[in-house]
Amino acid sequence: MISEREAARREFLEQAGLADARRTPLAGDASTRAYERLTPRSGPSLIFMDQPPAVETHPCPPQADESERRALGYNAMTRLAAGRVEAFVACAAHLRRLGLSAPIVIVSDAAAGLAVLEDLGDRLYASLIADGADETPLYDSAVDVLVRLHSVPPPMVLHGDGAVWPLLTYDALALNTAGDLFVEWLPRYDPRLVFSDQAIADWRGVIAPIAARGAAEAKVFCHRDFHAENLIWLPGRPGAARTGLLDFQDAVRAHPAWDLSMLLHDARRDVSREREAAVLARYFAARPRLDREAFMADFHALGALNIVRILGLFARLVARDDKPRYRAFLPRLWRYLDRCLQDPAPPGLRDWLDANVPVEVRA
């Protein structure tokens, strides 16, 4: 007996003319999505994306106020797309209109949570660099993608290939909720940590100004998960299109420092200080009107907020979801956080950590 979900997959593929394609499961990530590579009897391989709609809480309605978002749950509070296929399809169309390499959507069924996509291949940045490839052209191209994204005002609504999706702002509620993952889940991951009510109140006082600054300068299209395991090297394409883009369905309007933090504070691989300096130099050279001093202050502050968000998220994946592989990423994240706490450091954050998180925990 096959499951009801598998029956839906087979029916979708049959209607798409792909019932006879060989299906090969691909490695998963921290999400509720699953991917397979389809190998038809003729023609190029394709990617089959499966995102069951019922396993996620609701995304954020565009006009929802704070109380409504809190009632709807975490996805609405943080403005995650809840895995919706229509979000992926609309974002992909927008990125391709900018000349960037998002997968072409061959066919999709948003209500069923299924789609067949162009296969951009297996040349993930993370794998290539681990195998000894020169990372300079890869990171240069990734910077060029961000420059392209940050050089044009993003639309309020994304559309294409029959899908429509709002591009919401990564606002103060979303950013503060993300920061709260740290104080909620680190103690459940590591019993050496106990945060008093006062410590939690102080934490929120420290991150609130960072979140406010991020919300105030939320003016560009933000991929939101822009790191080496979501970027594919396509050297045969021109310019910024050499970087293939994946996993962008949670895109928001955000501060331009956010995606730079995702790229340079990569939880899954070490990004050297030298590479960070080179990336930032290329970015500033392409955007000469930026106030570098102010931008770097925001980069350190929002970078720190992003890192503590990921620390909390990975602690949750280990403690709640029994995914122990994420434990190995935490020491690297603590090192990145130390980098962000150097001048110009976010006010109060280093002092809070020194008072509440022993040095031996940060390793």
Stockholm file with secondary structure:
# STOCKHOLM 1.0

chainA/1-363         MISEREAARREFLEQAGLADARRTPLAGDASTRAYERLTPRSGPSLIFMDQPPAVETHPCPPQADESERRALGYNAMTRLAAGRVEAFVACAAHLRRLGLSAPIVIVSDAAAGLAVLEDLGDRLYASLIADGADETPLYDSAVDVLVRLHSVPPPMVLHGDGAVWPLLTYDALALNTAGDLFVEWLPRYDPRLVFSDQAIADWRGVIAPIAARGAAEAKVFCHRDFHAENLIWLPGRPGAARTGLLDFQDAVRAHPAWDLSMLLHDARRDVSREREAAVLARYFAARPRLDREAFMADFHALGALNIVRILGLFARLVARDDKPRYRAFLPRLWRYLDRCLQDPAPPGLRDWLDANVPVEVRA
#=GR chainA/1-363 SS CCCHHHHHHHHHHHHTTCTTSEEEECCCCSSSCEEEEEECSSSCCEEEEECCGGGSCCCCCTTCCHHHHHHHCHHHHHTCCTTCHHHHHHHHHHHHHTTCBCCCEEEEETTTTEEEEECCCSCBHHHHHHTTCCHHHHHHHHHHHHHHHHTSCCCSEEEETTEEEECCBCCHHHHHHHHHHHHHHHHHHCTTCCCCHHHHHHHHHHHHHHHHHHHHTCCEEECSCCSTTSEEECTTSCGGGGEEECCCTTCEEECTHHHHHHHHSCTTSCCCHHHHHHHHHHHHHHCTTSCHHHHHHHHHHHHHHHHHHHHHHHHHHHHTTCCGGGGGGHHHHHHHHHHHTSSSCCTTHHHHHHHHSCGGGCC
#=GC SS_cons         CCCHHHHHHHHHHHHTTCTTSEEEECCCCSSSCEEEEEECSSSCCEEEEECCGGGSCCCCCTTCCHHHHHHHCHHHHHTCCTTCHHHHHHHHHHHHHTTCBCCCEEEEETTTTEEEEECCCSCBHHHHHHTTCCHHHHHHHHHHHHHHHHTSCCCSEEEETTEEEECCBCCHHHHHHHHHHHHHHHHHHCTTCCCCHHHHHHHHHHHHHHHHHHHHTCCEEECSCCSTTSEEECTTSCGGGGEEECCCTTCEEECTHHHHHHHHSCTTSCCCHHHHHHHHHHHHHHCTTSCHHHHHHHHHHHHHHHHHHHHHHHHHHHHTTCCGGGGGGHHHHHHHHHHHTSSSCCTTHHHHHHHHSCGGGCC
//
